[in-house]
Amino acid sequence: MFSGLSNFFKQILPKKLFYRALLIVAVPVIVLQLIITIVFFDSLWIKTNKGMTRALVNEISTFVEVYDNEKIDRNELKNLFSLFIDLNIEFINKEFDSKYNERWFSPIDRTLRRELKSKFNHGEYWFDTTSYKELIDIRIKYENGYFKFLVTRDRVTSSSARLFALWITVPAVIMVIISLIFLKNQTRPITNLARAAERFGKGEEIEEFKPSGALEIRQAGHEFDKMRKRIQRHLNQRTEMLSGISHDLRTPLTRMKLQIAFIKDEDLAKKLTEDINEMEKMLNEYLQFTSSSYTEKDEMFNLSELIEEVINKYDNENIKKDLLSRVYVNGRKNLINRCLNNIIDNALKYGDKIEITLNKKNTNLFITIDDNGPGVSSKEYDNVFKPFYKIDKGRADSKSSVGLGLSIASDIIRSHGGNIGLEKSKMGGLRVKIFLPV
């Protein structure tokens, strides 16, 4: 039962910290105001109104009793009650109708009915609290007609309720507004830190990050900045080291090419040349792999147009497309271009027909590239993204691939905060699925 309640509250509670903190502040304030209002309404306002209504009904009852005395001047009595007790009294010589429409959910009607019932018999009174804006019409049966009393509404209800409601509402609203401003200032540093972490995770260049906010948030910001600098320094050192190694290996390869020229055995020279060319190709791919996420800055570009440009370069009628138009993303255009080229090259290497689709769902983009090649075993889906990994069967070709195409593509997509995966294609080959956040 408790787990069910916990899941229910998790579903209805807001996800963002700002709104959760606002609930923590606003809910107690609202509950407190409700309790104060109920206590005031029950113990003060209703009792005050009840006393005022009882006094009014007693005055009406006194007037009727005195009016029944034939020894007094009735016109003078009416004038005295009108002047000193503020009762507008009129005797109407018509048949009395005691039916009235009482508002059962109105505290004024309930109290007035209860007090009139205590002084007069059933069917001897009638009242209306809705026909006049500021007056209440009360009628009491007398002989062959009835008395009509018009009294002001403030004779049966206290105006302090409105003032009280105003006084408890205005401070509550002011408190919530101040809380909103305070909470916004407190959550803004957390939001900035989250955005900086997200941008860094996507491989974007971040200028000097300045932590702000509470002490704990500033400490988290400083630690993030230190971590960012350490990771950036490590990546730069790795890139420089691998690039230096790759460049250094070109010199002995060049000497080996020169030495091969003096070999008289043509078959041997040919095989050695092929091996050296493959090594050079591997070095070039390796250099590209180590520098794939650096140097280029982010820009806003039309992904649909970029895919069109990539497809047009192949000039191949067997490449079909179904692209959503005018889809803009913020990223490194040349790297995305290279990623698409690597995947399409890989697809054309093992198949002769390709289908490329681009769709958008909410704030996410989905690119799928299908081919009709021999496909890849599901056991190998994770391995093919490893650098220099080659599949021995089906799609392997050791002379035309060094095993870096999909590795570089995966590195580029992940550096943009996206993901890449493989599955069985509807065309019988391999499907490459790319997800990119907008």
C-alpha positions as CSV (number, residue, x, y, z in Angstrom):
1,M,0.0,0.0,0.0
2,F,2.8,2.4,1.0
3,S,4.7,1.7,-2.2
4,G,1.5,2.4,-4.2
5,L,1.1,5.8,-2.5
6,S,4.8,6.5,-3.0
7,N,4.5,5.9,-6.7
8,F,1.3,8.0,-6.9
9,F,3.0,11.0,-5.3
10,K,6.1,10.5,-7.5
11,Q,3.8,10.8,-10.6
12,I,1.9,13.9,-9.4
13,L,4.8,15.8,-7.9
14,P,6.7,18.2,-10.2
15,K,10.0,17.1,-11.5
16,K,11.9,20.4,-11.3
17,L,13.6,21.5,-8.1
18,F,12.2,25.0,-8.3
19,Y,8.5,23.8,-8.3
20,R,9.2,21.3,-5.6
21,A,10.8,24.0,-3.4
22,L,7.8,26.2,-4.2
23,L,5.5,23.5,-3.0
24,I,7.4,23.2,0.3
25,V,6.9,26.9,0.9
26,A,3.4,27.4,-0.5
27,V,1.6,24.3,0.8
28,P,2.2,25.1,4.6
29,V,1.2,28.7,3.9
30,I,-2.0,27.7,2.2
31,V,-2.9,25.1,4.9
32,L,-2.2,27.6,7.7
33,Q,-4.4,30.2,6.0
34,L,-7.2,27.6,5.6
35,I,-7.0,26.6,9.2
36,I,-7.1,30.2,10.3
37,T,-10.0,30.9,8.0
38,I,-12.0,27.9,9.3
39,V,-11.3,28.8,12.9
40,F,-12.3,32.5,12.3
41,F,-15.4,31.5,10.3
42,D,-16.6,29.0,12.9
43,S,-15.7,30.7,16.2
44,L,-16.0,34.4,15.4
45,W,-17.8,35.2,12.2
46,I,-20.7,32.8,12.5
47,K,-21.2,33.5,16.2
48,T,-21.1,37.3,15.5
49,N,-23.7,36.9,12.7
50,K,-25.8,34.7,14.9
51,G,-25.9,37.3,17.6
52,M,-26.7,40.1,15.2
53,T,-29.5,38.1,13.6
54,R,-31.0,37.2,16.9
55,A,-31.0,40.8,17.9
56,L,-32.8,41.8,14.7
57,V,-35.4,39.0,15.1
58,N,-36.0,40.0,18.7
59,E,-36.6,43.6,17.6
60,I,-39.1,42.4,15.0
61,S,-40.8,40.2,17.5
62,T,-41.0,43.1,20.0
63,F,-42.5,45.3,17.4
64,V,-45.2,42.8,16.5
65,E,-46.0,42.2,20.2
66,V,-46.2,45.9,21.0
67,Y,-48.2,46.6,17.8
68,D,-50.8,44.2,19.0
69,N,-51.5,46.5,22.0
70,E,-54.4,48.7,21.0
71,K,-53.6,51.3,23.7
72,I,-50.6,52.7,21.8
73,D,-50.3,54.8,18.7
74,R,-49.3,52.4,16.0
75,N,-48.1,55.0,13.5
76,E,-45.9,56.5,16.2
77,L,-44.6,53.1,17.0
78,K,-43.6,52.5,13.4
79,N,-41.9,55.8,13.3
80,L,-39.9,55.1,16.5
81,F,-38.7,51.7,15.3
82,S,-37.8,53.2,11.9
83,L,-35.9,56.1,13.5
84,F,-34.1,54.4,16.4
85,I,-33.8,50.8,15.3
86,D,-33.4,51.4,11.5
87,L,-36.3,49.2,10.5
88,N,-38.3,50.1,7.4
89,I,-41.8,48.8,8.3
90,E,-44.8,48.5,6.0
91,F,-48.1,46.7,6.6
92,I,-49.6,45.2,3.5
93,N,-53.2,44.1,3.6
94,K,-52.9,41.1,1.3
95,E,-53.0,37.4,1.8
96,F,-49.7,36.1,3.2
97,D,-47.7,33.5,1.3
98,S,-45.1,31.8,3.5
99,K,-43.4,29.9,0.7
100,Y,-39.9,31.1,0.0
101,N,-36.7,29.8,-1.7
102,E,-34.0,29.5,0.9
103,R,-30.4,29.1,-0.1
104,W,-29.5,26.1,2.0
105,F,-25.7,26.6,1.5
106,S,-25.9,30.3,2.6
107,P,-24.9,30.8,6.3
108,I,-27.1,34.0,6.4
109,D,-30.2,32.2,5.3
110,R,-29.6,29.3,7.7
111,T,-29.1,31.6,10.7
112,L,-32.1,33.8,9.8
113,R,-34.4,30.8,9.4
114,R,-33.3,29.4,12.7
115,E,-33.9,32.6,14.6
116,L,-37.2,33.4,13.0
117,K,-38.4,29.8,13.7
118,S,-37.6,30.3,17.4
119,K,-39.9,33.4,17.6
120,F,-42.7,32.6,15.1
121,N,-44.7,29.6,14.2
122,H,-44.2,27.8,11.0
123,G,-45.9,29.5,8.1
124,E,-45.9,32.9,9.8
125,Y,-42.6,34.2,8.4
126,W,-41.0,34.7,5.0
127,F,-37.7,36.2,4.0
128,D,-35.7,37.0,0.9
129,T,-31.9,37.7,0.9
130,T,-31.3,37.9,-2.9
131,S,-33.8,40.3,-4.5
132,Y,-32.0,43.4,-3.1
133,K,-28.3,44.0,-3.2
134,E,-28.0,45.8,0.2
135,L,-31.3,44.9,1.8
136,I,-33.1,41.9,3.2
137,D,-36.8,41.5,2.9
138,I,-38.5,39.9,6.0
139,R,-42.3,39.4,6.2
140,I,-44.3,38.4,9.3
141,K,-47.9,37.4,9.1
142,Y,-50.3,39.6,11.0
143,E,-54.1,39.2,11.0
144,N,-55.4,39.4,7.4
145,G,-52.1,40.7,6.0
146,Y,-48.4,40.9,6.8
147,F,-45.7,43.2,7.9
148,K,-42.8,43.9,5.5
149,F,-39.5,44.7,7.1
150,L,-36.7,46.0,4.9
151,V,-33.4,45.9,6.8
152,T,-29.8,46.6,5.7
153,R,-27.7,43.5,5.1
154,D,-25.1,44.6,7.7
155,R,-27.8,44.0,10.4
156,V,-27.3,40.3,10.0
157,T,-23.7,39.9,8.8
158,S,-20.4,41.4,9.8
159,S,-18.3,43.1,7.3
160,S,-15.2,42.1,9.2
161,A,-15.1,38.8,7.3
162,R,-14.1,40.6,4.1
163,L,-11.4,42.6,5.9
164,F,-10.2,39.5,7.6
165,A,-10.0,37.6,4.2
166,L,-8.1,40.6,2.8
167,W,-5.7,40.7,5.7
168,I,-4.8,37.0,5.5
169,T,-4.7,36.9,1.7
170,V,-2.5,39.9,1.0
171,P,0.4,38.8,3.4
172,A,0.1,35.2,2.0
173,V,0.4,36.5,-1.6
174,I,3.3,38.7,-0.6
175,M,5.1,35.8,1.2
176,V,4.7,33.6,-1.9
177,I,6.0,36.3,-4.2
178,I,9.0,36.8,-2.0
179,S,9.5,33.0,-1.9
180,L,9.4,32.9,-5.7
181,I,12.1,35.5,-6.0
182,F,14.2,33.8,-3.4
183,L,13.8,30.3,-4.8
184,K,14.5,31.5,-8.3
185,N,17.8,33.0,-7.1
186,Q,18.6,29.7,-5.3
187,T,17.8,27.4,-8.1
188,R,19.4,29.5,-10.9
189,P,23.0,28.4,-9.9
190,I,22.0,24.8,-9.9
191,T,20.4,25.2,-13.4
192,N,23.6,27.0,-14.7
193,L,25.7,24.1,-13.3
194,A,23.5,21.5,-14.9
195,R,23.6,23.3,-18.3
196,A,27.4,23.7,-18.1
197,A,27.7,19.9,-17.4
198,E,25.4,19.1,-20.2
199,R,27.3,21.3,-22.7
200,F,30.6,19.8,-21.5
201,G,29.2,16.3,-21.9
202,K,28.2,17.2,-25.5
203,G,31.8,18.2,-26.2
204,E,31.1,22.0,-26.4
205,E,33.8,24.4,-25.5
206,I,33.0,26.0,-22.1
207,E,34.5,29.3,-21.1
208,E,35.6,29.8,-17.5
209,F,32.8,28.6,-15.3
210,K,31.9,30.9,-12.4
211,P,30.0,29.2,-9.6
212,S,27.4,31.1,-7.7
213,G,24.7,30.7,-5.1
214,A,24.9,29.0,-1.7
215,L,28.1,27.6,-0.3
216,E,27.3,24.0,-1.1
217,I,26.4,24.9,-4.7
218,R,29.5,26.9,-5.2
219,Q,31.6,24.0,-3.9
220,A,29.9,21.7,-6.4
221,G,30.6,24.3,-9.1
222,H,34.3,24.6,-8.2
223,E,34.6,20.8,-8.2
224,F,33.0,20.5,-11.6
225,D,35.3,23.2,-13.0
226,K,38.3,21.3,-11.6
227,M,37.1,18.0,-13.1
228,R,36.4,19.7,-16.4
229,K,39.9,21.1,-16.6
230,R,41.5,17.8,-15.6
231,I,39.5,15.9,-18.3
232,Q,40.2,18.6,-20.9
233,R,43.9,18.4,-20.1
234,H,43.9,14.6,-20.3
235,L,42.1,14.7,-23.6
236,N,44.5,17.2,-25.0
237,Q,47.5,15.3,-23.8
238,R,46.1,12.1,-25.3
239,T,45.5,13.7,-28.6
240,E,48.9,15.4,-28.8
241,M,50.7,12.1,-27.8
242,L,48.8,9.9,-30.3
243,S,49.2,12.5,-33.0
244,G,52.9,12.7,-32.3
245,I,53.3,8.9,-32.4
246,S,51.4,8.7,-35.7
247,H,53.5,11.4,-37.3
248,D,56.7,9.8,-36.0
249,L,55.7,6.5,-37.7
250,R,55.5,8.1,-41.1
251,T,59.3,8.6,-41.2
252,P,60.3,4.9,-41.1
253,L,57.4,4.1,-43.5
254,T,58.8,6.6,-46.0
255,R,62.3,5.0,-45.6
256,M,60.8,1.5,-46.1
257,K,59.2,2.7,-49.4
258,L,62.6,3.9,-50.6
259,Q,64.2,0.6,-49.7
260,I,61.5,-1.4,-51.5
261,A,62.4,0.4,-54.7
262,F,65.8,-1.5,-54.6
263,I,64.2,-4.9,-54.2
264,K,64.5,-6.9,-57.4
265,D,61.7,-9.4,-56.6
266,E,58.6,-7.7,-58.0
267,D,56.1,-9.9,-56.2
268,L,57.7,-9.3,-52.8
269,A,58.0,-5.6,-53.5
270,K,54.3,-5.4,-54.4
271,K,53.2,-7.2,-51.2
272,L,55.4,-5.0,-49.1
273,T,54.1,-1.9,-50.8
274,E,50.5,-3.0,-50.1
275,D,51.3,-3.6,-46.4
276,I,52.9,-0.1,-46.1
277,N,49.9,1.5,-47.9
278,E,47.6,-0.2,-45.4
279,M,49.7,1.0,-42.5
280,E,49.6,4.6,-43.8
281,K,45.8,4.3,-44.2
282,M,45.6,3.1,-40.7
283,L,47.7,6.0,-39.4
284,N,45.5,8.5,-41.3
285,E,42.4,7.0,-39.8
286,Y,44.0,6.9,-36.4
287,L,44.9,10.6,-36.6
288,Q,41.3,11.5,-37.6
289,F,39.9,9.3,-34.8
290,T,42.0,11.0,-32.1
291,S,41.1,14.5,-33.2
292,S,37.5,13.9,-34.2
293,S,35.9,15.9,-31.3
294,Y,38.2,18.9,-31.2
295,T,39.0,22.2,-33.0
296,E,35.6,22.7,-34.5
297,K,33.1,25.0,-32.8
298,D,29.3,24.5,-32.6
299,E,27.0,26.3,-35.0
300,M,23.3,26.1,-35.9
301,F,22.7,24.3,-39.2
302,N,20.0,22.6,-41.2
303,L,20.5,18.9,-40.7
304,S,18.1,18.0,-43.6
305,E,20.2,20.1,-46.1
306,L,23.4,18.5,-44.7
307,I,22.0,14.9,-45.3
308,E,20.9,16.0,-48.8
309,E,24.5,17.3,-49.6
310,V,26.0,14.0,-48.3
311,I,23.7,11.9,-50.5
312,N,24.2,14.1,-53.6
313,K,28.0,13.6,-53.4
314,Y,27.5,9.8,-54.0
315,D,25.4,10.3,-57.1
316,N,23.9,6.9,-56.5
317,E,20.3,6.2,-57.6
318,N,20.1,3.3,-55.1
319,I,20.2,5.7,-52.1
320,K,16.6,6.4,-51.2
321,K,15.6,9.2,-48.7
322,D,12.7,10.3,-46.6
323,L,13.8,13.4,-44.8
324,L,11.8,15.9,-42.6
325,S,12.5,19.3,-44.0
326,R,14.0,22.3,-42.2
327,V,15.3,20.5,-39.1
328,Y,17.9,22.7,-37.3
329,V,20.4,21.5,-34.8
330,N,23.3,23.1,-32.9
331,G,26.5,21.1,-33.4
332,R,29.7,20.7,-35.3
333,K,28.6,20.5,-38.9
334,N,31.8,19.0,-40.4
335,L,31.9,16.2,-37.8
336,I,28.3,15.3,-38.4
337,N,29.1,15.3,-42.1
338,R,32.0,12.9,-41.5
339,C,29.9,10.7,-39.3
340,L,27.2,10.3,-42.1
341,N,29.9,9.7,-44.7
342,N,31.5,6.9,-42.6
343,I,28.1,5.1,-42.1
344,I,27.0,5.5,-45.7
345,D,30.5,4.3,-46.9
346,N,30.2,1.3,-44.6
347,A,26.7,0.5,-45.9
348,L,27.7,0.8,-49.6
349,K,30.7,-1.4,-49.0
350,Y,28.5,-4.3,-48.1
351,G,25.2,-3.5,-49.8
352,D,24.0,-1.9,-53.0
353,K,20.7,-0.3,-51.8
354,I,20.3,2.2,-48.9
355,E,17.4,4.0,-47.3
356,I,17.9,7.1,-45.1
357,T,15.2,8.6,-43.0
358,L,15.1,11.7,-40.7
359,N,12.3,12.1,-38.2
360,K,11.6,14.3,-35.2
361,K,9.8,13.4,-32.0
362,N,9.3,16.0,-29.3
363,T,12.8,17.5,-28.9
364,N,14.7,14.5,-30.3
365,L,15.9,13.7,-33.8
366,F,16.2,10.2,-35.2
367,I,18.2,9.2,-38.3
368,T,18.0,5.7,-39.6
369,I,20.2,4.2,-42.3
370,D,19.2,0.8,-43.7
371,D,21.2,-1.4,-46.2
372,N,20.5,-4.7,-47.9
373,G,23.9,-6.2,-47.1
374,P,24.6,-9.4,-45.2
375,G,24.0,-7.7,-41.9
376,V,25.8,-8.2,-38.5
377,S,25.1,-10.7,-35.8
378,S,23.4,-9.2,-32.8
379,K,26.3,-10.4,-30.6
380,E,28.6,-8.1,-32.5
381,Y,26.5,-4.9,-32.2
382,D,28.6,-3.5,-29.3
383,N,31.9,-4.7,-30.7
384,V,31.7,-3.0,-34.1
385,F,32.0,0.4,-32.4
386,K,35.3,-0.5,-30.8
387,P,38.4,1.1,-32.5
388,F,40.1,-1.2,-35.1
389,Y,37.6,-4.0,-34.5
390,K,37.0,-6.2,-37.6
391,I,34.4,-8.9,-38.1
392,D,36.0,-12.0,-39.7
393,K,32.9,-13.1,-41.5
394,G,30.1,-11.6,-43.6
395,R,31.0,-7.9,-43.6
396,A,34.8,-8.2,-43.1
397,D,37.3,-7.0,-45.6
398,S,40.7,-6.5,-44.2
399,K,42.2,-4.8,-47.2
400,S,39.5,-2.0,-47.5
401,S,38.8,-1.3,-43.8
402,V,40.9,-0.6,-40.7
403,G,37.9,-0.8,-38.3
404,L,37.6,2.9,-37.4
405,G,34.6,4.1,-39.4
406,L,31.8,3.3,-36.9
407,S,34.1,4.1,-34.0
408,I,34.6,7.6,-35.2
409,A,30.9,7.9,-36.0
410,S,30.0,6.8,-32.5
411,D,32.5,9.2,-31.0
412,I,31.0,12.1,-32.9
413,I,27.4,11.3,-32.1
414,R,28.1,10.8,-28.4
415,S,30.1,14.1,-28.3
416,H,26.9,15.8,-29.4
417,G,24.9,14.2,-26.5
418,G,23.3,11.6,-28.7
419,N,23.5,7.9,-29.1
420,I,24.0,5.4,-31.9
421,G,22.9,1.8,-32.1
422,L,22.4,-1.2,-34.5
423,E,19.5,-3.5,-35.3
424,K,18.2,-5.8,-38.0
425,S,17.1,-3.8,-41.1
426,K,13.8,-4.3,-42.9
427,M,15.8,-4.6,-46.1
428,G,17.6,-7.7,-44.7
429,G,20.9,-6.0,-43.8
430,L,22.0,-3.7,-41.1
431,R,20.1,-0.7,-39.6
432,V,22.1,2.2,-38.0
433,K,19.9,4.2,-35.7
434,I,21.1,7.7,-34.6
435,F,19.5,9.8,-31.9
436,L,20.4,13.5,-31.5
437,P,18.8,15.9,-29.0
438,V,17.7,19.2,-30.6
